[in-house]
Amino acid sequence: MSRGRGGVQASCLRAIQQREDAGALWPTTYTIACDVYRIEPNDDGNRLCLDAQHVAVKRALAGLQRRGLIVGFRDTGLARGANNSNTKSDHALPIESGVSLSTIRREISPDDEGDVEQCHIWITEAGLTRWLAQQQADAARSRNPAYAADVTARTAVVAKRAKAMGMSLPEDWRER
């Protein structure tokens, strides 16, 4: 018999919902850990959490995903901006600049504002609807057909997984 949500799980869900309600970027595991444990930025502007805190949040998020309350997937982002809710997603950059994502990745060096890195994004059912719409719009605006196809394929995989978990999807995604 289930004992319900634990304190870390409840805090994780609340942190995700607060970021979605504020219209901030999709939170990463690390960002959620910093929110849950109320970690303030240091003098350099970085929020640093302990490995134990990060692992506890990863386990809590996995539990929430098993219950179908959230869905998580890998994405790319700018490493130094990962904790900053004002940093643009890696996916917005090719659309605004008109160049491919791989070109942007090659151009960014460790001496610049940040390195591109893999991260795990977490969203609720309500956030999923907004994310799907945003991804469709990004693909439609892109001048790069390969990028648009990649975004569409990646979005379909996330939608399929969310649907398998029991999340309801917008009308135009139900038949895919």
HELIX and SHEET records of a PDB file:
HELIX    1   1 GLY A    7  ALA A   22  1                                  16    
HELIX    2   2 THR A   29  VAL A   36  1                                   8    
HELIX    3   3 ASP A   51  ARG A   66  1                                  16    
HELIX    4   4 ALA A   92  SER A   97  1                                   6    
HELIX    5   5 LEU A  101  GLU A  107  1                                   7    
HELIX    6   6 GLU A  125  ARG A  141  1                                  17    
HELIX    7   7 PRO A  145  ALA A  164  1                                  20    
HELIX    8   8 GLU A  171  ARG A  174  1                                   4    
SHEET    1   A 2 ILE A  70  LEU A  78  0                                        
SHEET    2   A 2 VAL A 116  THR A 124 -1                                        
END                                                                             
